[in-house]
Amino acid sequence: MKFKVGDTVLITAGKDKGKQGSIGRVLPSDNQVVVPGMNLYSRHVRQQQGRSGEIIRRERPLATAKVAIINDQGKPDRVGYRLEKDGTKVRVFRRTGQPVPTPRPPKDSTK
């Protein structure tokens, strides 16, 4: 998977087209990513005994084909890989050829 948690991406299709966000979760088996605050849908929860009904806003995953990483110039780009001389594999921007900075995921506050 070419996307990592913490990468800044641009939504290229759907109702949030043109918005930017940071990847919160990657689902490699489904080729999808979750961007917090994007692709929100309403889930209606029925009233139950001792609990009132409510409408919950939930984030749904986006296909990786519908997002583009933002390169060092602030433009949407694709990601490729390059082998360094020491044998390490490095993610690079396709347009500029510059290495993709390693994202620093936010600290999980639930732990």
MDAnalysis code that builds the backbone (N, CA, C; Angstrom):
import MDAnalysis as mda
import numpy as np

u = mda.Universe.empty(333, n_residues=111, atom_resindex=np.repeat(np.arange(111), 3), trajectory=True)
u.add_TopologyAttr("name", ["N", "CA", "C"] * 111)
u.add_TopologyAttr("resid", np.arange(1, 112))
u.add_TopologyAttr("resname", ["MET", "LYS", "PHE", "LYS", "VAL", "GLY", "ASP", "THR", "VAL", "LEU", "ILE", "THR", "ALA", "GLY", "LYS", "ASP", "LYS", "GLY", "LYS", "GLN", "GLY", "SER", "ILE", "GLY", "ARG", "VAL", "LEU", "PRO", "SER", "ASP", "ASN", "GLN", "VAL", "VAL", "VAL", "PRO", "GLY", "MET", "ASN", "LEU", "TYR", "SER", "ARG", "HIS", "VAL", "ARG", "GLN", "GLN", "GLN", "GLY", "ARG", "SER", "GLY", "GLU", "ILE", "ILE", "ARG", "ARG", "GLU", "ARG", "PRO", "LEU", "ALA", "THR", "ALA", "LYS", "VAL", "ALA", "ILE", "ILE", "ASN", "ASP", "GLN", "GLY", "LYS", "PRO", "ASP", "ARG", "VAL", "GLY", "TYR", "ARG", "LEU", "GLU", "LYS", "ASP", "GLY", "THR", "LYS", "VAL", "ARG", "VAL", "PHE", "ARG", "ARG", "THR", "GLY", "GLN", "PRO", "VAL", "PRO", "THR", "PRO", "ARG", "PRO", "PRO", "LYS", "ASP", "SER", "THR", "LYS"])
u.atoms.positions = np.array([
    [0.855, -1.177, 0.000],
    [0.000, 0.000, 0.000],
    [0.895, 1.233, 0.000],
    [0.579, 2.159, -0.874],
    [1.424, 3.343, -1.036],
    [1.062, 4.471, -0.088],
    [-0.044, 4.351, 0.625],
    [-0.450, 5.374, 1.582],
    [-0.134, 4.905, 2.993],
    [0.258, 5.850, 3.834],
    [0.568, 5.566, 5.235],
    [-0.285, 6.465, 6.124],
    [-0.502, 6.038, 7.360],
    [-1.241, 6.851, 8.326],
    [-0.474, 8.147, 8.554],
    [-1.168, 9.268, 8.443],
    [-0.542, 10.569, 8.638],
    [-0.257, 11.312, 7.345],
    [-0.329, 10.632, 6.190],
    [-0.125, 11.309, 4.907],
    [-1.236, 12.331, 4.677],
    [-0.889, 13.479, 4.115],
    [-1.879, 14.485, 3.747],
    [-2.349, 14.188, 2.332],
    [-3.674, 14.060, 2.173],
    [-4.232, 13.687, 0.879],
    [-5.308, 14.668, 0.438],
    [-5.586, 14.669, -0.859],
    [-6.645, 15.452, -1.472],
    [-7.696, 14.468, -1.967],
    [-8.969, 14.729, -1.645],
    [-10.058, 13.890, -2.129],
    [-10.328, 14.301, -3.579],
    [-10.271, 13.353, -4.516],
    [-10.407, 13.679, -5.933],
    [-11.769, 13.331, -6.510],
    [-12.624, 12.639, -5.753],
    [-13.940, 12.262, -6.262],
    [-14.916, 12.137, -5.100],
    [-16.189, 12.273, -5.407],
    [-17.221, 12.117, -4.392],
    [-17.694, 13.445, -3.845],
    [-18.498, 13.373, -2.789],
    [-19.107, 14.597, -2.259],
    [-18.112, 15.503, -1.550],
    [-16.961, 14.996, -1.156],
    [-15.930, 15.809, -0.503],
    [-14.797, 16.170, -1.463],
    [-15.060, 16.134, -2.753],
    [-14.041, 16.418, -3.765],
    [-13.419, 17.793, -3.532],
    [-12.079, 17.844, -3.555],
    [-11.359, 19.101, -3.377],
    [-10.920, 19.371, -1.952],
    [-11.390, 18.589, -0.987],
    [-11.013, 18.794, 0.412],
    [-9.727, 18.034, 0.721],
    [-8.972, 18.568, 1.689],
    [-7.733, 17.926, 2.122],
    [-7.887, 17.413, 3.542],
    [-7.171, 16.354, 3.845],
    [-7.180, 15.800, 5.187],
    [-5.997, 14.868, 5.367],
    [-5.854, 14.384, 6.578],
    [-4.768, 13.480, 6.913],
    [-5.335, 12.075, 7.110],
    [-4.653, 11.073, 6.617],
    [-5.141, 9.699, 6.710],
    [-5.111, 9.245, 8.162],
    [-6.237, 8.712, 8.626],
    [-6.343, 8.237, 9.996],
    [-6.182, 6.731, 10.114],
    [-6.590, 6.008, 9.058],
    [-6.512, 4.548, 9.090],
    [-6.355, 4.032, 7.663],
    [-5.582, 2.980, 7.499],
    [-5.362, 2.379, 6.188],
    [-5.900, 0.956, 6.224],
    [-6.676, 0.588, 5.197],
    [-7.230, -0.763, 5.077],
    [-6.637, -1.413, 3.821],
    [-5.432, -2.003, 3.924],
    [-4.756, -2.512, 2.733],
    [-5.484, -3.667, 2.051],
    [-6.184, -4.502, 2.804],
    [-6.867, -5.637, 2.187],
    [-8.009, -5.186, 1.280],
    [-8.612, -4.034, 1.584],
    [-9.713, -3.505, 0.783],
    [-9.274, -2.372, -0.138],
    [-8.001, -1.993, -0.107],
    [-7.483, -0.860, -0.880],
    [-8.250, 0.416, -0.554],
    [-8.428, 0.678, 0.732],
    [-9.179, 1.842, 1.176],
    [-8.441, 2.564, 2.295],
    [-8.782, 3.851, 2.459],
    [-8.246, 4.660, 3.550],
    [-9.399, 5.398, 4.217],
    [-9.217, 5.731, 5.497],
    [-10.203, 6.514, 6.233],
    [-9.563, 7.857, 6.556],
    [-10.242, 8.931, 6.139],
    [-9.771, 10.286, 6.405],
    [-10.749, 10.902, 7.402],
    [-10.310, 11.221, 8.628],
    [-11.223, 11.775, 9.633],
    [-11.902, 13.052, 9.146],
    [-13.216, 13.108, 9.348],
    [-13.996, 14.279, 8.956],
    [-14.442, 14.275, 7.508],
    [-14.034, 13.286, 6.734],
    [-14.419, 13.200, 5.319],
    [-15.283, 11.965, 5.094],
    [-16.092, 12.015, 4.037],
    [-16.965, 10.908, 3.648],
    [-17.884, 10.504, 4.803],
    [-18.493, 11.505, 5.437],
    [-19.376, 11.267, 6.577],
    [-20.767, 10.869, 6.107],
    [-21.336, 9.885, 6.776],
    [-22.694, 9.446, 6.502],
    [-23.454, 9.355, 7.808],
    [-24.775, 9.519, 7.723],
    [-25.625, 9.477, 8.914],
    [-26.114, 8.061, 9.144],
    [-26.044, 7.636, 10.381],
    [-26.556, 6.324, 10.790],
    [-27.657, 6.587, 11.789],
    [-28.878, 6.167, 11.472],
    [-30.022, 6.362, 12.353],
    [-30.117, 5.172, 13.300],
    [-30.090, 5.445, 14.600],
    [-30.172, 4.404, 15.623],
    [-31.559, 4.465, 16.234],
    [-32.231, 3.343, 16.269],
    [-33.592, 3.300, 16.799],
    [-33.604, 3.468, 18.309],
    [-34.730, 3.926, 18.777],
    [-34.919, 4.070, 20.217],
    [-35.018, 2.682, 20.843],
    [-34.349, 2.518, 21.979],
    [-34.410, 1.260, 22.717],
    [-34.807, 1.559, 24.148],
    [-35.094, 0.537, 24.874],
    [-35.519, 0.717, 26.256],
    [-34.401, 1.383, 27.057],
    [-34.720, 2.530, 27.651],
    [-33.750, 3.254, 28.461],
    [-32.772, 4.097, 27.654],
    [-32.987, 4.183, 26.351],
    [-32.067, 4.947, 25.509],
    [-32.846, 5.582, 24.359],
    [-32.617, 6.846, 24.144],
    [-33.350, 7.528, 23.078],
    [-32.689, 7.267, 21.724],
    [-33.473, 7.440, 20.672],
    [-32.942, 7.290, 19.327],
    [-32.057, 8.474, 18.974],
    [-31.158, 8.277, 18.037],
    [-30.257, 9.354, 17.660],
    [-29.748, 9.138, 16.239],
    [-29.127, 10.172, 15.714],
    [-28.488, 10.104, 14.409],
    [-26.988, 10.258, 14.636],
    [-26.230, 9.264, 14.225],
    [-24.782, 9.253, 14.427],
    [-24.107, 9.525, 13.085],
    [-23.139, 10.436, 13.074],
    [-22.353, 10.719, 11.871],
    [-21.112, 9.827, 11.908],
    [-20.923, 9.017, 10.870],
    [-19.804, 8.087, 10.818],
    [-18.979, 8.314, 9.562],
    [-17.687, 8.049, 9.671],
    [-16.788, 8.139, 8.525],
    [-16.762, 6.785, 7.830],
    [-16.844, 6.832, 6.530],
    [-16.725, 5.608, 5.752],
    [-15.390, 5.629, 5.010],
    [-14.860, 4.451, 4.718],
    [-13.589, 4.399, 3.992],
    [-13.734, 4.923, 2.562],
    [-12.650, 5.447, 2.045],
    [-12.565, 5.904, 0.657],
    [-11.634, 4.974, -0.108],
    [-11.949, 4.706, -1.359],
    [-11.057, 3.923, -2.209],
    [-9.778, 4.723, -2.449],
    [-8.661, 4.032, -2.518],
    [-7.388, 4.727, -2.721],
    [-7.339, 5.423, -4.079],
    [-8.159, 4.987, -5.032],
    [-8.206, 5.637, -6.342],
    [-8.856, 7.016, -6.262],
    [-9.564, 7.305, -5.174],
    [-10.268, 8.578, -5.026],
    [-9.500, 9.584, -4.181],
    [-8.271, 9.262, -3.806],
    [-7.444, 10.202, -3.050],
    [-6.076, 10.326, -3.721],
    [-5.468, 11.502, -3.582],
    [-4.126, 11.745, -4.120],
    [-3.296, 12.393, -3.025],
    [-2.069, 11.939, -2.870],
    [-1.187, 12.500, -1.843],
    [-0.759, 13.909, -2.268],
    [-0.557, 14.778, -1.287],
    [-0.109, 16.143, -1.552],
    [1.420, 16.156, -1.486],
    [2.056, 16.616, -2.582],
    [3.523, 16.603, -2.613],
    [4.111, 17.825, -1.912],
    [5.435, 17.949, -1.966],
    [6.130, 19.028, -1.261],
    [5.838, 20.402, -1.851],
    [5.251, 20.473, -3.046],
    [4.875, 21.747, -3.657],
    [3.408, 22.090, -3.410],
    [2.695, 21.232, -2.670],
    [1.291, 21.476, -2.354],
    [0.327, 21.038, -3.439],
    [0.784, 20.202, -4.374],
    [-0.061, 19.746, -5.472],
    [-0.331, 18.250, -5.335],
    [-1.467, 17.779, -5.881],
    [-1.744, 16.343, -5.825],
    [-0.736, 15.567, -6.667],
    [-0.373, 14.415, -6.185],
    [0.664, 13.627, -6.835],
    [0.394, 12.151, -6.609],
    [1.196, 11.317, -7.272],
    [1.155, 9.884, -7.044],
    [2.442, 9.467, -6.342],
    [2.435, 8.256, -5.814],
    [3.594, 7.763, -5.068],
    [4.205, 6.595, -5.823],
    [5.524, 6.595, -5.905],
    [6.256, 5.480, -6.469],
    [7.312, 5.023, -5.474],
    [8.061, 4.017, -5.854],
    [9.128, 3.506, -4.993],
    [10.447, 3.553, -5.748],
    [11.521, 3.773, -4.996],
    [12.857, 3.786, -5.571],
    [13.765, 3.001, -4.631],
    [14.651, 2.205, -5.210],
    [15.626, 1.470, -4.406],
    [16.881, 2.312, -4.271],
    [17.301, 2.521, -3.047],
    [18.528, 3.267, -2.780],
    [19.730, 2.338, -2.971],
    [20.919, 2.906, -2.976],
    [22.137, 2.115, -3.188],
    [22.384, 1.116, -2.066],
    [21.909, 1.463, -0.857],
    [22.102, 0.542, 0.266],
    [21.016, -0.534, 0.326],
    [20.101, -0.558, -0.665],
    [19.088, -1.601, -0.741],
    [17.763, -1.272, -0.081],
    [17.641, -0.085, 0.500],
    [16.374, 0.279, 1.137],
    [15.392, 0.806, 0.096],
    [14.126, 0.552, 0.342],
    [13.060, 0.987, -0.546],
    [12.495, 2.293, -0.001],
    [12.414, 3.331, -0.835],
    [11.986, 4.658, -0.405],
    [10.778, 5.083, -1.236],
    [9.760, 5.639, -0.572],
    [8.614, 6.201, -1.294],
    [9.013, 7.553, -1.870],
    [8.656, 7.801, -3.131],
    [8.989, 9.070, -3.783],
    [7.752, 9.618, -4.489],
    [7.708, 10.964, -4.623],
    [6.658, 11.599, -5.411],
    [6.974, 11.380, -6.884],
    [5.971, 11.056, -7.693],
    [6.198, 10.791, -9.110],
    [6.551, 12.061, -9.878],
    [5.906, 13.191, -9.557],
    [6.147, 14.431, -10.299],
    [7.526, 15.014, -10.020],
    [7.883, 15.082, -8.746],
    [9.119, 15.773, -8.382],
    [10.302, 14.834, -8.188],
    [10.045, 13.566, -7.894],
    [11.123, 12.624, -7.633],
    [11.693, 12.732, -6.231],
    [11.154, 13.657, -5.427],
    [11.628, 13.840, -4.053],
    [11.073, 12.732, -3.155],
    [11.811, 12.333, -2.123],
    [11.286, 11.327, -1.196],
    [10.097, 11.868, -0.406],
    [9.142, 10.987, -0.155],
    [7.967, 11.350, 0.635],
    [8.393, 11.391, 2.095],
    [8.142, 12.503, 2.809],
    [8.515, 12.543, 4.224],
    [7.716, 11.513, 5.014],
    [8.384, 10.871, 5.950],
    [7.718, 9.876, 6.776],
    [6.704, 10.570, 7.670],
    [5.414, 10.197, 7.545],
    [4.401, 10.875, 8.352],
    [4.520, 10.492, 9.817],
    [4.190, 11.442, 10.676],
    [4.180, 11.175, 12.113],
    [2.724, 11.083, 12.530],
    [2.231, 9.864, 12.767],
    [0.824, 9.729, 13.134],
    [0.550, 10.387, 14.478],
    [-0.655, 10.923, 14.653],
    [-0.990, 11.548, 15.931],
    [-1.012, 10.513, 17.042],
    [-0.666, 10.952, 18.238],
    [-0.681, 10.040, 19.376],
    [-2.117, 9.662, 19.692],
    [-2.329, 8.377, 19.948],
    [-3.669, 7.881, 20.244],
    [-4.015, 8.240, 21.678],
    [-5.071, 9.007, 21.861],
    [-5.440, 9.481, 23.192],
    [-6.298, 8.483, 23.952],
    [-6.691, 7.359, 23.306],
    [-7.558, 6.393, 23.972],
    [-6.789, 5.408, 24.826],
    [-5.481, 5.353, 24.682],
    [-4.688, 4.385, 25.452],
    [-4.475, 4.848, 26.864],
])
